[in-house]
Amino acid sequence: MFGFSFDGHPNMINLYLPADFVGHPLRKDFPLLARRVRPWPGIVDVEPMPGVADEEGEGE
């Protein structure tokens, strides 16, 4: 886990990670899910309704 190599240890297995895990989670360059930029859930792209923009320009 910390780069130690134990010579002659009978059971060298991954204690905290699954066998198919790829990467080194203790390195600073490992991407954490909590630090990934996600879109804000409250922002919605709203398009104007067809015809509403035309009617606003006619009133002036």
Helices and strands as residue ranges (DSSP letters): G 33-35, H 52-58
